[in-house]
Amino acid sequence: MTLNRRQLLASLAATAAAPMVPAFAEAEPFPVRENDAKLIEYKYRRREVDYESAEQPGTIIVDPKKRFLFHVLGGGKAMRYGAAVGKAGRTWSGDSTIGRMVKWPTWTPTPEHLAEFPKLAKYVPGGMPGGLDNPMGARALYLYQGDVDTIYRIHGTHDPKLVGKKATAGCFSLLNTDIIHLYDRVQLGTRVIVLNY
């Protein structure tokens, strides 16, 4: 089939107007938007930074006070992610490892959530399924100390505007694009250090 000039121009215009979708997003069961980064303060957007650390490459270091998560790359570099830090995330620090990794995790409200938002009780029996409204976002990394679940998580978020803030009910939240980026670069047993607030 041969396109005439008008059809060719219309086809090129439609292609140019179509949003670029990251390759990883095409395989996701729910939309993941790269442009969510524009909703947060510039300094909290993902980037490689100079970062001197005695920790082994691959280690994750969470700085809850500054609301950053660093994935140590070695050679004085780290990938830095902006994070939302919940109230619970400001009360715990320590050394842990990733003991479980889940895509689009189920979320079960804690007693603290239920005290503040009683309507969440409907999610207690089986939890809220993964999806766009789920506070855990696109991925979750569950932090363990030995065989014990610390109940702390590094996860995505359903509200990008929380990143960089002392917000969320708990744990450490990244943009969905960022938690996917990190998830694809870590594994079970990865060391996670949460600094003192």
Helices and strands as residue ranges (DSSP letters): H 5-17, H 23-26, G 34-39, G 42-44, E 47-50, E 60-63, E 68-74, E 77-82, E 84-85, G 88-90, E 94-103, H 111-116, G 118-123, E 139-145, E 148-155, G 160-162, E 172-173, H 176-183, E 191-194
